[in-house]
């Protein structure tokens, strides 16, 4: 089952977001990450995976030495708003219902 | 014997150089790196170590996903010029004499 994980990460330039993009692309090539989006203006990284846990993805992003401010699983299918200026309210992003 | 390694690394902001500083600080705490200097304006990283090889240090820096443009061992004791504007000519940095 695919899961979606949202990370708030401190990225101050395209070099910072590029580093995270590269580390996640490697996981995508290894078919561990299904898809991902990195948004420098929103300071957010959204990762979809069939196999990795939230902590697994945390460890992958942490390799870049970027500071992870916040992380949570979000409902599958949630996407980052495409408009650059559209802010995402962290607490408003829906999380999966625990059975 | 302490060895000194010089790396030319693409860093575009303080977040980029900070990531490299953090990964090298961890190695310093683990006493694998003796000392190091990261210069964002010069795009250079100088690392001194008693135990690590050039390739070891390469792998540590590469974890941050920053692009390593160039690398070489330089003579022990060589330091980065402190003046920000002072450019370093890569080929002019002396390398150890091979016996």
N, CA and C atoms of all chains as a GROMACS GRO file, in nm:
protein
  594
    1UNK      N    1   0.085  -0.119   0.000
    1UNK     CA    2   0.000   0.000   0.000
    1UNK      C    3   0.088   0.124   0.000
    2UNK      N    4   0.056   0.215  -0.089
    2UNK     CA    5   0.136   0.337  -0.097
    2UNK      C    6   0.106   0.428   0.022
    3UNK      N    7   0.211   0.483   0.079
    3UNK     CA    8   0.196   0.582   0.186
    3UNK      C    9   0.260   0.713   0.144
    4UNK      N   10   0.206   0.822   0.199
    4UNK     CA   11   0.258   0.955   0.167
    4UNK      C   12   0.312   1.020   0.293
    5UNK      N   13   0.430   1.075   0.282
    5UNK     CA   14   0.494   1.138   0.397
    5UNK      C   15   0.530   1.281   0.363
    6UNK      N   16   0.500   1.370   0.458
    6UNK     CA   17   0.529   1.512   0.438
    6UNK      C   18   0.637   1.555   0.536
    7UNK      N   19   0.736   1.627   0.485
    7UNK     CA   20   0.847   1.676   0.566
    7UNK      C   21   0.860   1.827   0.549
    8UNK      N   22   0.877   1.895   0.660
    8UNK     CA   23   0.915   2.036   0.654
    8UNK      C   24   1.067   2.040   0.671
    9UNK      N   25   1.135   2.093   0.571
    9UNK     CA   26   1.281   2.090   0.570
    9UNK      C   27   1.336   2.229   0.544
   10UNK      N   28   1.440   2.267   0.618
   10UNK     CA   29   1.504   2.397   0.596
   10UNK      C   30   1.589   2.391   0.469
   11UNK      N   31   1.544   2.464   0.368
   11UNK     CA   32   1.619   2.472   0.242
   11UNK      C   33   1.631   2.620   0.207
   12UNK      N   34   1.754   2.668   0.189
   12UNK     CA   35   1.766   2.811   0.165
   12UNK      C   36   1.799   2.849   0.021
   13UNK      N   37   1.829   2.751  -0.064
   13UNK     CA   38   1.856   2.785  -0.204
   13UNK      C   39   1.832   2.661  -0.292
   14UNK      N   40   1.846   2.681  -0.422
   14UNK     CA   41   1.828   2.570  -0.515
   14UNK      C   42   1.931   2.460  -0.496
   15UNK      N   43   2.046   2.494  -0.438
   15UNK     CA   44   2.146   2.392  -0.406
   15UNK      C   45   2.099   2.300  -0.296
   16UNK      N   46   2.029   2.359  -0.200
   16UNK     CA   47   1.974   2.281  -0.087
   16UNK      C   48   1.863   2.187  -0.136
   17UNK      N   49   1.767   2.243  -0.209
   17UNK     CA   50   1.657   2.159  -0.257
   17UNK      C   51   1.707   2.059  -0.360
   18UNK      N   52   1.811   2.098  -0.435
   18UNK     CA   53   1.870   2.006  -0.533
   18UNK      C   54   1.933   1.885  -0.465
   19UNK      N   55   1.994   1.906  -0.350
   19UNK     CA   56   2.056   1.794  -0.277
   19UNK      C   57   1.949   1.694  -0.235
   20UNK      N   58   1.837   1.744  -0.189
   20UNK     CA   59   1.728   1.655  -0.147
   20UNK      C   60   1.668   1.585  -0.268
   21UNK      N   61   1.654   1.659  -0.378
   21UNK     CA   62   1.604   1.598  -0.502
   21UNK      C   63   1.695   1.484  -0.546
   22UNK      N   64   1.826   1.505  -0.538
   22UNK     CA   65   1.920   1.401  -0.582
   22UNK      C   66   1.911   1.276  -0.496
   23UNK      N   67   1.904   1.296  -0.363
   23UNK     CA   68   1.902   1.179  -0.274
   23UNK      C   69   1.771   1.101  -0.294
   24UNK      N   70   1.662   1.171  -0.322
   24UNK     CA   71   1.534   1.102  -0.343
   24UNK      C   72   1.527   1.039  -0.482
   25UNK      N   73   1.590   1.103  -0.580
   25UNK     CA   74   1.595   1.043  -0.713
   25UNK      C   75   1.665   0.908  -0.711
   26UNK      N   76   1.770   0.898  -0.629
   26UNK     CA   77   1.841   0.770  -0.618
   26UNK      C   78   1.748   0.661  -0.564
   27UNK      N   79   1.665   0.698  -0.468
   27UNK     CA   80   1.570   0.602  -0.410
   27UNK      C   81   1.461   0.568  -0.511
   28UNK      N   82   1.429   0.666  -0.596
   28UNK     CA   83   1.327   0.641  -0.699
   28UNK      C   84   1.383   0.543  -0.803
   29UNK      N   85   1.509   0.565  -0.840
   29UNK     CA   86   1.573   0.472  -0.935
   29UNK      C   87   1.580   0.331  -0.877
   30UNK      N   88   1.599   0.322  -0.745
   30UNK     CA   89   1.604   0.192  -0.678
   30UNK      C   90   1.463   0.138  -0.650
   31UNK      N   91   1.363   0.211  -0.698
   31UNK     CA   92   1.221   0.173  -0.683
   31UNK      C   93   1.175   0.163  -0.538
   32UNK      N   94   1.242   0.237  -0.451
   32UNK     CA   95   1.199   0.242  -0.311
   32UNK      C   96   1.104   0.360  -0.289
   33UNK      N   97   1.126   0.465  -0.367
   33UNK     CA   98   1.035   0.579  -0.365
   33UNK      C   99   0.957   0.578  -0.495
   34UNK      N  100   0.824   0.594  -0.483
   34UNK     CA  101   0.737   0.588  -0.601
   34UNK      C  102   0.737   0.723  -0.671
   35UNK      N  103   0.722   0.828  -0.591
   35UNK     CA  104   0.720   0.964  -0.645
   35UNK      C  105   0.752   1.062  -0.533
   36UNK      N  106   0.793   1.182  -0.570
   36UNK     CA  107   0.818   1.283  -0.466
   36UNK      C  108   0.814   1.423  -0.526
   37UNK      N  109   0.792   1.520  -0.440
   37UNK     CA  110   0.791   1.661  -0.479
   37UNK      C  111   0.872   1.739  -0.376
   38UNK      N  112   0.962   1.823  -0.424
   38UNK     CA  113   1.040   1.910  -0.334
   38UNK      C  114   1.002   2.054  -0.365
   39UNK      N  115   0.955   2.127  -0.265
   39UNK     CA  116   0.920   2.268  -0.286
   39UNK      C  117   1.007   2.356  -0.198
   40UNK      N  118   1.097   2.429  -0.265
   40UNK     CA  119   1.183   2.524  -0.193
   40UNK      C  120   1.100   2.639  -0.133
   41UNK      N  121   1.009   2.703  -0.210
   41UNK     CA  122   0.933   2.814  -0.149
   41UNK      C  123   0.845   2.769  -0.032
   42UNK      N  124   0.794   2.649  -0.038
   42UNK     CA  125   0.707   2.601   0.071
   42UNK      C  126   0.787   2.533   0.182
   43UNK      N  127   0.915   2.505   0.157
   43UNK     CA  128   1.000   2.434   0.255
   43UNK      C  129   0.942   2.296   0.288
   44UNK      N  130   0.882   2.234   0.184
   44UNK     CA  131   0.818   2.104   0.206
   44UNK      C  132   0.868   1.999   0.107
   45UNK      N  133   0.869   1.875   0.155
   45UNK     CA  134   0.905   1.760   0.073
   45UNK      C  135   0.797   1.654   0.093
   46UNK      N  136   0.737   1.611  -0.017
   46UNK     CA  137   0.632   1.509  -0.012
   46UNK      C  138   0.685   1.383  -0.080
   47UNK      N  139   0.677   1.271  -0.009
   47UNK     CA  140   0.735   1.146  -0.061
   47UNK      C  141   0.630   1.036  -0.058
   48UNK      N  142   0.614   0.966  -0.169
   48UNK     CA  143   0.523   0.851  -0.175
   48UNK      C  144   0.605   0.723  -0.190
   49UNK      N  145   0.572   0.624  -0.110
   49UNK     CA  146   0.647   0.498  -0.114
   49UNK      C  147   0.557   0.381  -0.079
   50UNK      N  148   0.584   0.267  -0.143
   50UNK     CA  149   0.510   0.144  -0.111
   50UNK      C  150   0.577   0.066   0.002
   51UNK      N  151   0.704   0.094   0.025
   51UNK     CA  152   0.782   0.007   0.115
   51UNK      C  153   0.844   0.080   0.234
   52UNK      N  154   0.875   0.208   0.217
   52UNK     CA  155   0.949   0.279   0.322
   52UNK      C  156   0.857   0.334   0.430
   53UNK      N  157   0.907   0.336   0.553
   53UNK     CA  158   0.834   0.398   0.664
   53UNK      C  159   0.870   0.546   0.673
   54UNK      N  160   0.797   0.618   0.757
   54UNK     CA  161   0.827   0.760   0.782
   54UNK      C  162   0.970   0.776   0.830
   55UNK      N  163   1.012   0.688   0.920
   55UNK     CA  164   1.149   0.696   0.972
   55UNK      C  165   1.254   0.663   0.867
   56UNK      N  166   1.222   0.567   0.779
   56UNK     CA  167   1.314   0.536   0.668
   56UNK      C  168   1.339   0.660   0.582
   57UNK      N  169   1.229   0.726   0.547
   57UNK     CA  170   1.242   0.844   0.460
   57UNK      C  171   1.313   0.957   0.535
   58UNK      N  172   1.285   0.968   0.663
   58UNK     CA  173   1.354   1.066   0.748
   58UNK      C  174   1.506   1.045   0.738
   59UNK      N  175   1.549   0.919   0.750
   59UNK     CA  176   1.692   0.890   0.748
   59UNK      C  177   1.755   0.922   0.613
   60UNK      N  178   1.678   0.901   0.506
   60UNK     CA  179   1.728   0.930   0.371
   60UNK      C  180   1.747   1.080   0.354
   61UNK      N  181   1.647   1.158   0.395
   61UNK     CA  182   1.658   1.304   0.383
   61UNK      C  183   1.768   1.357   0.475
   62UNK      N  184   1.778   1.297   0.594
   62UNK     CA  185   1.876   1.345   0.693
   62UNK      C  186   2.020   1.328   0.645
   63UNK      N  187   2.042   1.236   0.551
   63UNK     CA  188   2.178   1.217   0.497
   63UNK      C  189   2.233   1.346   0.436
   64UNK      N  190   2.144   1.429   0.384
   64UNK     CA  191   2.190   1.554   0.322
   64UNK      C  192   2.230   1.658   0.426
   65UNK      N  193   2.205   1.629   0.555
   65UNK     CA  194   2.238   1.718   0.666
   65UNK      C  195   2.149   1.843   0.670
   66UNK      N  196   2.041   1.839   0.595
   66UNK     CA  197   1.944   1.948   0.605
   66UNK      C  198   1.860   1.926   0.730
   67UNK      N  199   1.816   2.036   0.790
   67UNK     CA  200   1.740   2.027   0.914
   67UNK      C  201   1.594   1.994   0.885
   68UNK      N  202   1.546   1.883   0.943
   68UNK     CA  203   1.405   1.844   0.930
   68UNK      C  204   1.330   1.903   1.050
   69UNK      N  205   1.238   1.993   1.020
   69UNK     CA  206   1.167   2.067   1.125
   69UNK      C  207   1.046   1.988   1.173
   70UNK      N  208   0.982   1.917   1.081
   70UNK     CA  209   0.856   1.851   1.109
   70UNK      C  210   0.834   1.737   1.010
   71UNK      N  211   0.761   1.636   1.051
   71UNK     CA  212   0.731   1.525   0.958
   71UNK      C  213   0.604   1.454   1.004
   72UNK      N  214   0.529   1.404   0.907
   72UNK     CA  215   0.412   1.322   0.941
   72UNK      C  216   0.364   1.246   0.819
   73UNK      N  217   0.291   1.138   0.843
   73UNK     CA  218   0.225   1.069   0.733
   73UNK      C  219   0.099   1.148   0.701
   74UNK      N  220   0.071   1.164   0.572
   74UNK     CA  221  -0.050   1.235   0.530
   74UNK      C  222  -0.136   1.139   0.447
   75UNK      N  223  -0.261   1.177   0.424
   75UNK     CA  224  -0.346   1.084   0.350
   75UNK      C  225  -0.293   1.064   0.209
   76UNK      N  226  -0.302   0.941   0.164
   76UNK     CA  227  -0.254   0.903   0.031
   76UNK      C  228  -0.330   0.984  -0.074
   77UNK      N  229  -0.257   1.038  -0.169
   77UNK     CA  230  -0.319   1.115  -0.276
   77UNK      C  231  -0.311   1.266  -0.253
   78UNK      N  232  -0.276   1.307  -0.132
   78UNK     CA  233  -0.262   1.451  -0.107
   78UNK      C  234  -0.144   1.505  -0.188
   79UNK      N  235  -0.162   1.623  -0.247
   79UNK     CA  236  -0.055   1.680  -0.328
   79UNK      C  237  -0.022   1.821  -0.278
   80UNK      N  238   0.098   1.863  -0.301
   80UNK     CA  239   0.136   2.001  -0.271
   80UNK      C  240   0.065   2.093  -0.369
   81UNK      N  241   0.009   2.205  -0.323
   81UNK     CA  242  -0.051   2.300  -0.417
   81UNK      C  243   0.056   2.348  -0.514
   82UNK      N  244   0.018   2.357  -0.642
   82UNK     CA  245   0.120   2.392  -0.742
   82UNK      C  246   0.160   2.539  -0.739
   83UNK      N  247   0.067   2.626  -0.698
   83UNK     CA  248   0.099   2.769  -0.695
   83UNK      C  249   0.208   2.796  -0.592
   84UNK      N  250   0.315   2.862  -0.638
   84UNK     CA  251   0.430   2.887  -0.551
   84UNK      C  252   0.394   2.963  -0.424
   85UNK      N  253   0.304   3.060  -0.442
   85UNK     CA  254   0.271   3.147  -0.330
   85UNK      C  255   0.171   3.087  -0.232
   86UNK      N  256   0.110   2.975  -0.271
   86UNK     CA  257   0.008   2.916  -0.185
   86UNK      C  258   0.072   2.847  -0.065
   87UNK      N  259   0.044   2.900   0.052
   87UNK     CA  260   0.106   2.846   0.172
   87UNK      C  261   0.033   2.720   0.218
   88UNK      N  262   0.107   2.628   0.275
   88UNK     CA  263   0.046   2.507   0.330
   88UNK      C  264   0.046   2.517   0.482
   89UNK      N  265  -0.073   2.504   0.540
   89UNK     CA  266  -0.083   2.505   0.687
   89UNK      C  267  -0.055   2.363   0.735
   90UNK      N  268   0.056   2.345   0.805
   90UNK     CA  269   0.102   2.211   0.844
   90UNK      C  270  -0.010   2.128   0.909
   91UNK      N  271  -0.074   2.188   1.008
   91UNK     CA  272  -0.174   2.111   1.085
   91UNK      C  273  -0.301   2.082   1.004
   92UNK      N  274  -0.320   2.159   0.895
   92UNK     CA  275  -0.440   2.140   0.814
   92UNK      C  276  -0.425   2.027   0.712
   93UNK      N  277  -0.303   1.980   0.693
   93UNK     CA  278  -0.284   1.869   0.597
   93UNK      C  279  -0.338   1.741   0.662
   94UNK      N  280  -0.433   1.677   0.595
   94UNK     CA  281  -0.500   1.562   0.659
   94UNK      C  282  -0.410   1.440   0.674
   95UNK      N  283  -0.420   1.377   0.788
   95UNK     CA  284  -0.344   1.254   0.817
   95UNK      C  285  -0.438   1.134   0.804
   96UNK      N  286  -0.382   1.015   0.784
   96UNK     CA  287  -0.470   0.897   0.769
   96UNK      C  288  -0.546   0.869   0.900
   97UNK      N  289  -0.665   0.816   0.885
   97UNK     CA  290  -0.745   0.775   1.002
   97UNK      C  291  -0.686   0.645   1.057
   98UNK      N  292  -0.657   0.645   1.184
   98UNK     CA  293  -0.602   0.522   1.246
   98UNK      C  294  -0.717   0.429   1.281
   99UNK      N  295  -0.707   0.307   1.231
   99UNK     CA  296  -0.816   0.208   1.256
   99UNK      C  297  -0.800   0.146   1.395
  100UNK      N  298   5.001   0.933   1.033
  100UNK     CA  299   5.046   1.057   0.972
  100UNK      C  300   4.926   1.137   0.921
  101UNK      N  301   4.923   1.262   0.955
  101UNK     CA  302   4.811   1.345   0.910
  101UNK      C  303   4.822   1.374   0.761
  102UNK      N  304   4.709   1.360   0.694
  102UNK     CA  305   4.704   1.397   0.552
  102UNK      C  306   4.600   1.507   0.531
  103UNK      N  307   4.623   1.587   0.430
  103UNK     CA  308   4.532   1.698   0.398
  103UNK      C  309   4.471   1.676   0.261
  104UNK      N  310   4.340   1.693   0.254
  104UNK     CA  311   4.269   1.672   0.129
  104UNK      C  312   4.191   1.798   0.093
  105UNK      N  313   4.201   1.835  -0.033
  105UNK     CA  314   4.131   1.954  -0.080
  105UNK      C  315   4.022   1.913  -0.179
  106UNK      N  316   3.903   1.966  -0.159
  106UNK     CA  317   3.789   1.937  -0.246
  106UNK      C  318   3.731   2.067  -0.300
  107UNK      N  319   3.703   2.067  -0.429
  107UNK     CA  320   3.624   2.177  -0.486
  107UNK      C  321   3.480   2.128  -0.492
  108UNK      N  322   3.391   2.198  -0.423
  108UNK     CA  323   3.253   2.153  -0.408
  108UNK      C  324   3.158   2.265  -0.447
  109UNK      N  325   3.053   2.232  -0.522
  109UNK     CA  326   2.952   2.332  -0.558
  109UNK      C  327   2.864   2.362  -0.438
  110UNK      N  328   2.877   2.484  -0.385
  110UNK     CA  329   2.794   2.528  -0.273
  110UNK      C  330   2.737   2.663  -0.311
  111UNK      N  331   2.605   2.676  -0.308
  111UNK     CA  332   2.549   2.804  -0.354
  111UNK      C  333   2.497   2.892  -0.242
  112UNK      N  334   2.489   2.841  -0.120
  112UNK     CA  335   2.444   2.928  -0.009
  112UNK      C  336   2.496   2.874   0.123
  113UNK      N  337   2.467   2.946   0.229
  113UNK     CA  338   2.510   2.902   0.362
  113UNK      C  339   2.447   2.771   0.404
  114UNK      N  340   2.331   2.740   0.347
  114UNK     CA  341   2.268   2.612   0.375
  114UNK      C  342   2.348   2.497   0.317
  115UNK      N  343   2.405   2.521   0.200
  115UNK     CA  344   2.488   2.420   0.132
  115UNK      C  345   2.618   2.397   0.210
  116UNK      N  346   2.688   2.506   0.242
  116UNK     CA  347   2.814   2.491   0.315
  116UNK      C  348   2.788   2.440   0.456
  117UNK      N  349   2.672   2.478   0.512
  117UNK     CA  350   2.634   2.429   0.646
  117UNK      C  351   2.615   2.279   0.648
  118UNK      N  352   2.558   2.224   0.542
  118UNK     CA  353   2.538   2.079   0.534
  118UNK      C  354   2.673   2.007   0.536
  119UNK      N  355   2.769   2.061   0.463
  119UNK     CA  356   2.902   1.999   0.460
  119UNK      C  357   2.972   2.016   0.595
  120UNK      N  358   2.954   2.132   0.656
  120UNK     CA  359   3.011   2.155   0.789
  120UNK      C  360   2.956   2.054   0.890
  121UNK      N  361   2.824   2.028   0.882
  121UNK     CA  362   2.763   1.935   0.978
  121UNK      C  363   2.814   1.792   0.958
  122UNK      N  364   2.824   1.750   0.833
  122UNK     CA  365   2.868   1.611   0.810
  122UNK      C  366   3.014   1.594   0.853
  123UNK      N  367   3.094   1.699   0.836
  123UNK     CA  368   3.235   1.688   0.877
  123UNK      C  369   3.250   1.703   1.028
  124UNK      N  370   3.165   1.783   1.089
  124UNK     CA  371   3.167   1.794   1.235
  124UNK      C  372   3.141   1.660   1.302
  125UNK      N  373   3.049   1.583   1.243
  125UNK     CA  374   3.021   1.450   1.300
  125UNK      C  375   3.144   1.361   1.296
  126UNK      N  376   3.220   1.371   1.186
  126UNK     CA  377   3.342   1.293   1.174
  126UNK      C  378   3.450   1.344   1.270
  127UNK      N  379   3.445   1.472   1.298
  127UNK     CA  380   3.542   1.530   1.391
  127UNK      C  381   3.510   1.482   1.533
  128UNK      N  382   3.381   1.480   1.565
  128UNK     CA  383   3.340   1.429   1.696
  128UNK      C  384   3.378   1.282   1.712
  129UNK      N  385   3.373   1.208   1.602
  129UNK     CA  386   3.412   1.066   1.604
  129UNK      C  387   3.563   1.049   1.594
  130UNK      N  388   3.634   1.162   1.594
  130UNK     CA  389   3.782   1.166   1.588
  130UNK      C  390   3.839   1.103   1.461
  131UNK      N  391   3.759   1.104   1.355
  131UNK     CA  392   3.810   1.054   1.227
  131UNK      C  393   3.867   1.169   1.144
  132UNK      N  394   3.810   1.286   1.166
  132UNK     CA  395   3.863   1.407   1.103
  132UNK      C  396   3.930   1.491   1.212
  133UNK      N  397   4.052   1.537   1.183
  133UNK     CA  398   4.128   1.613   1.282
  133UNK      C  399   4.083   1.759   1.280
  134UNK      N  400   4.072   1.813   1.160
  134UNK     CA  401   4.030   1.951   1.146
  134UNK      C  402   3.980   1.971   1.002
  135UNK      N  403   3.900   2.075   0.982
  135UNK     CA  404   3.855   2.103   0.846
  135UNK      C  405   3.814   2.249   0.832
  136UNK      N  406   3.814   2.296   0.707
  136UNK     CA  407   3.770   2.432   0.677
  136UNK      C  408   3.677   2.426   0.556
  137UNK      N  409   3.563   2.492   0.566
  137UNK     CA  410   3.471   2.500   0.453
  137UNK      C  411   3.463   2.645   0.409
  138UNK      N  412   3.492   2.673   0.283
  138UNK     CA  413   3.482   2.810   0.231
  138UNK      C  414   3.379   2.817   0.120
  139UNK      N  415   3.268   2.882   0.151
  139UNK     CA  416   3.163   2.903   0.050
  139UNK      C  417   3.212   2.994  -0.063
  140UNK      N  418   3.274   3.110  -0.032
  140UNK     CA  419   3.318   3.196  -0.144
  140UNK      C  420   3.424   3.131  -0.233
  141UNK      N  421   3.509   3.047  -0.174
  141UNK     CA  422   3.613   2.982  -0.255
  141UNK      C  423   3.565   2.850  -0.317
  142UNK      N  424   3.451   2.800  -0.269
  142UNK     CA  425   3.398   2.670  -0.316
  142UNK      C  426   3.496   2.558  -0.285
  143UNK      N  427   3.562   2.571  -0.169
  143UNK     CA  428   3.664   2.472  -0.132
  143UNK      C  429   3.640   2.416   0.008
  144UNK      N  430   3.678   2.291   0.023
  144UNK     CA  431   3.672   2.224   0.153
  144UNK      C  432   3.807   2.158   0.176
  145UNK      N  433   3.870   2.191   0.289
  145UNK     CA  434   4.000   2.134   0.324
  145UNK      C  435   3.982   2.045   0.447
  146UNK      N  436   4.026   1.921   0.438
  146UNK     CA  437   4.004   1.825   0.546
  146UNK      C  438   4.137   1.761   0.587
  147UNK      N  439   4.164   1.761   0.717
  147UNK     CA  440   4.285   1.694   0.769
  147UNK      C  441   4.244   1.571   0.848
  148UNK      N  442   4.310   1.462   0.820
  148UNK     CA  443   4.276   1.337   0.890
  148UNK      C  444   4.398   1.248   0.907
  149UNK      N  445   4.400   1.174   1.019
  149UNK     CA  446   4.509   1.079   1.043
  149UNK      C  447   4.477   0.942   0.986
  150UNK      N  448   4.348   0.917   0.962
  150UNK     CA  449   4.307   0.780   0.930
  150UNK      C  450   4.234   0.766   0.796
  151UNK      N  451   4.167   0.871   0.753
  151UNK     CA  452   4.083   0.859   0.633
  151UNK      C  453   4.163   0.881   0.505
  152UNK      N  454   4.122   0.811   0.400
  152UNK     CA  455   4.182   0.832   0.268
  152UNK      C  456   4.105   0.940   0.193
  153UNK      N  457   4.161   0.981   0.079
  153UNK     CA  458   4.093   1.079  -0.006
  153UNK      C  459   3.955   1.029  -0.044
  154UNK      N  460   3.947   0.900  -0.078
  154UNK     CA  461   3.818   0.843  -0.118
  154UNK      C  462   3.720   0.835  -0.001
  155UNK      N  463   3.771   0.806   0.118
  155UNK     CA  464   3.684   0.804   0.237
  155UNK      C  465   3.618   0.941   0.256
  156UNK      N  466   3.701   1.045   0.248
  156UNK     CA  467   3.648   1.180   0.270
  156UNK      C  468   3.552   1.217   0.158
  157UNK      N  469   3.586   1.175   0.035
  157UNK     CA  470   3.497   1.196  -0.078
  157UNK      C  471   3.358   1.139  -0.049
  158UNK      N  472   3.355   1.015   0.004
  158UNK     CA  473   3.227   0.949   0.030
  158UNK      C  474   3.148   1.023   0.139
  159UNK      N  475   3.219   1.077   0.237
  159UNK     CA  476   3.153   1.150   0.346
  159UNK      C  477   3.089   1.279   0.292
  160UNK      N  478   3.166   1.352   0.211
  160UNK     CA  479   3.112   1.477   0.154
  160UNK      C  480   2.998   1.445   0.057
  161UNK      N  481   3.013   1.337  -0.020
  161UNK     CA  482   2.913   1.301  -0.121
  161UNK      C  483   2.777   1.267  -0.060
  162UNK      N  484   2.777   1.227   0.068
  162UNK     CA  485   2.649   1.198   0.135
  162UNK      C  486   2.555   1.317   0.132
  163UNK      N  487   2.611   1.437   0.132
  163UNK     CA  488   2.527   1.558   0.131
  163UNK      C  489   2.465   1.582  -0.007
  164UNK      N  490   2.507   1.504  -0.106
  164UNK     CA  491   2.456   1.518  -0.244
  164UNK      C  492   2.506   1.644  -0.312
  165UNK      N  493   2.605   1.709  -0.253
  165UNK     CA  494   2.666   1.823  -0.321
  165UNK      C  495   2.762   1.771  -0.428
  166UNK      N  496   2.774   1.848  -0.535
  166UNK     CA  497   2.860   1.804  -0.646
  166UNK      C  498   3.007   1.832  -0.616
  167UNK      N  499   3.088   1.727  -0.619
  167UNK     CA  500   3.233   1.741  -0.600
  167UNK      C  501   3.296   1.757  -0.738
  168UNK      N  502   3.355   1.874  -0.762
  168UNK     CA  503   3.408   1.906  -0.894
  168UNK      C  504   3.550   1.853  -0.909
  169UNK      N  505   3.625   1.856  -0.800
  169UNK     CA  506   3.767   1.824  -0.804
  169UNK      C  507   3.814   1.782  -0.666
  170UNK      N  508   3.916   1.700  -0.659
  170UNK     CA  509   3.971   1.659  -0.530
  170UNK      C  510   4.116   1.618  -0.545
  171UNK      N  511   4.196   1.643  -0.443
  171UNK     CA  512   4.334   1.594  -0.444
  171UNK      C  513   4.392   1.603  -0.304
  172UNK      N  514   4.496   1.522  -0.280
  172UNK     CA  515   4.571   1.537  -0.156
  172UNK      C  516   4.666   1.654  -0.175
  173UNK      N  517   4.679   1.735  -0.071
  173UNK     CA  518   4.771   1.850  -0.078
  173UNK      C  519   4.874   1.834   0.033
  174UNK      N  520   4.980   1.913   0.026
  174UNK     CA  521   5.084   1.896   0.129
  174UNK      C  522   5.029   1.931   0.266
  175UNK      N  523   5.068   1.852   0.363
  175UNK     CA  524   5.023   1.869   0.501
  175UNK      C  525   5.066   2.007   0.550
  176UNK      N  526   4.973   2.076   0.613
  176UNK     CA  527   5.003   2.208   0.666
  176UNK      C  528   4.954   2.321   0.577
  177UNK      N  529   4.917   2.289   0.454
  177UNK     CA  530   4.863   2.392   0.365
  177UNK      C  531   4.729   2.440   0.420
  178UNK      N  532   4.707   2.570   0.418
  178UNK     CA  533   4.582   2.626   0.468
  178UNK      C  534   4.514   2.710   0.361
  179UNK      N  535   4.383   2.720   0.370
  179UNK     CA  536   4.309   2.811   0.282
  179UNK      C  537   4.344   2.954   0.320
  180UNK      N  538   4.367   3.042   0.222
  180UNK     CA  539   4.389   3.183   0.255
  180UNK      C  540   4.266   3.237   0.328
  181UNK      N  541   4.289   3.317   0.432
  181UNK     CA  542   4.176   3.364   0.511
  181UNK      C  543   4.094   3.472   0.442
  182UNK      N  544   4.159   3.553   0.358
  182UNK     CA  545   4.087   3.660   0.290
  182UNK      C  546   3.982   3.601   0.196
  183UNK      N  547   3.859   3.648   0.213
  183UNK     CA  548   3.747   3.593   0.134
  183UNK      C  549   3.770   3.608  -0.017
  184UNK      N  550   3.824   3.722  -0.053
  184UNK     CA  551   3.838   3.751  -0.196
  184UNK      C  552   3.957   3.683  -0.261
  185UNK      N  553   4.046   3.628  -0.179
  185UNK     CA  554   4.167   3.569  -0.234
  185UNK      C  555   4.136   3.436  -0.302
  186UNK      N  556   4.154   3.432  -0.431
  186UNK     CA  557   4.121   3.313  -0.508
  186UNK      C  558   4.230   3.207  -0.494
  187UNK      N  559   4.193   3.083  -0.495
  187UNK     CA  560   4.290   2.974  -0.490
  187UNK      C  561   4.298   2.910  -0.629
  188UNK      N  562   4.418   2.906  -0.683
  188UNK     CA  563   4.438   2.841  -0.813
  188UNK      C  564   4.457   2.692  -0.788
  189UNK      N  565   4.361   2.612  -0.832
  189UNK     CA  566   4.361   2.468  -0.800
  189UNK      C  567   4.496   2.401  -0.827
  190UNK      N  568   4.548   2.423  -0.948
  190UNK     CA  569   4.670   2.353  -0.988
  190UNK      C  570   4.794   2.404  -0.914
  191UNK      N  571   4.781   2.524  -0.855
  191UNK     CA  572   4.897   2.582  -0.785
  191UNK      C  573   4.908   2.532  -0.641
  192UNK      N  574   4.804   2.466  -0.591
  192UNK     CA  575   4.810   2.414  -0.454
  192UNK      C  576   4.903   2.292  -0.454
  193UNK      N  577   5.011   2.298  -0.373
  193UNK     CA  578   5.112   2.192  -0.381
  193UNK      C  579   5.064   2.057  -0.330
  194UNK      N  580   5.100   1.953  -0.401
  194UNK     CA  581   5.066   1.816  -0.362
  194UNK      C  582   5.190   1.749  -0.303
  195UNK      N  583   5.172   1.642  -0.225
  195UNK     CA  584   5.288   1.577  -0.163
  195UNK      C  585   5.378   1.515  -0.269
  196UNK      N  586   5.506   1.511  -0.240
  196UNK     CA  587   5.601   1.447  -0.330
  196UNK      C  588   5.587   1.296  -0.313
  197UNK      N  589   5.568   1.225  -0.423
  197UNK     CA  590   5.557   1.079  -0.416
  197UNK      C  591   5.698   1.020  -0.413
  198UNK      N  592   5.725   0.937  -0.313
  198UNK     CA  593   5.860   0.878  -0.297
  198UNK      C  594   5.877   0.758  -0.390
   0.00000   0.00000   0.00000
